[in-house]
Amino acid sequence: MTAKSVAIAAIAWSFGANALPQCPDPSWIEQNYVKPDVPSAGYRNGLNRLITWLPSFHMVHDEVVAEGNSVKVTAKFDYGAVAHKDLEFETVRFYLRGQQDSDWRYLGDAVTNSDGKASVTLPAMNAGQYRIYAAVPADGTGAEGFVTVIQPNTPAVLFDIDGTLTESDAEQIGDYTGIDRADEKEGAYSLVRRYLDLGYQPVYLTARVYWYAKGTRDWLNWMGLPRGFLRTSLSNETSLFRTAEYKIEQIQQLQSQGLNIVRAYGNAKTDAEAFIRAGLGAQNSFTIGPDAGHYGTTAITNNSYYSHITNEVDTYPAAQCE
């Protein structure tokens, strides 16, 4: 190799090492697309006919993955607002749609297990945002989720939902039952939207159990906010008794894929504990409500975000991405 070629290679390596990660495109997530045209089929497990007349609470577990890595995406299927009966040993069809796609692409079939879960493994993909649709051909139901493929050091802001973006923890019941929409915390929409305008990847991390995912996405859509990346708990036990540990694990998993969580917002003591123990730093960890400032986090006063936005967000630098 000549001296000239060595110099060129060094310059190229230096450019690649210092290149900025790709910015998210929240407007694409906010769009509503018609679901894929799924061919109908008979039941693989005839016993499922007894439950599929009930309302469905299907969900797709959103994923963030580093560019160049494959990722397994899991969907969960159940029926009934009270019983939450799993859809066992039934065929599911998976579809994928990227930002540049004009339609859905069929990925393949899977069969749910005894816990109502089915998975598909996606190969390494280019950085960008992708939609996953998991359908039940036997009854035409399904659920949509999101896969975000990121480059190293992609900047993000994390938000809890109940009592943080909504007015109180109890309001999730209204969304779940469809009786009422949860009221937003004063200034919550403006808070999230300001960070989106600055180019940060939104992350919604909630201890809501998985069957609240459907209502949560509906609420975010109603609010005019992107519906992904959304992570819910997969068990009541985790939601009720391991909240801080669950959130620490999820934050660390996101960081391991290259997500740089520069700020986080919560309201509960478990949020505060998770943010600090995950290493986000007191100055980057904000809490609101009665427990504001717990565990050394930075308190947001007056149960409103408006002053915080003016003083702490409007002056915050734009995301380092392109």
Number of C-alpha atoms within 10 A of each C-alpha: 5 7 8 9 10 11 11 12 12 12 12 12 12 11 11 10 10 9 14 16 18 19 21 24 16 20 10 14 20 15 10 8 12 7 15 18 11 18 11 11 12 12 16 14 13 11 13 18 14 8 17 18 11 15 13 22 24 27 25 29 24 20 20 22 24 24 18 14 14 14 18 12 19 17 25 24 30 23 20 16 14 6 10 17 19 22 28 20 21 24 21 23 21 26 22 22 20 20 13 9 10 8 15 19 15 16 16 12 16 17 18 19 17 12 14 19 23 26 21 19 12 14 11 14 19 15 18 18 23 20 20 25 24 31 26 24 19 21 15 13 17 24 22 21 25 24 24 23 26 27 23 18 18 25 25 22 21 22 22 24 25 22 23 26 27 21 20 17 16 11 17 24 15 14 18 21 12 10 9 12 19 22 17 19 20 17 17 21 17 13 18 19 18 16 21 22 11 17 23 28 24 24 22 20 23 24 25 24 17 23 24 22 24 19 19 23 20 16 21 17 16 12 16 12 19 24 23 23 21 23 22 24 23 15 13 13 11 17 19 13 10 13 22 23 17 19 27 20 14 18 22 15 14 18 19 14 19 21 23 19 22 17 19 25 25 28 28 24 18 20 31 27 20 24 28 18 15 18 13 18 17 18 14 17 26 26 29 25 20 15 18 22 21 19 19 17 27 19 21 20 15 13 19 17 23 17 13 16 19 12 11 11 17 14 9 13 10 15 20 16 17 10
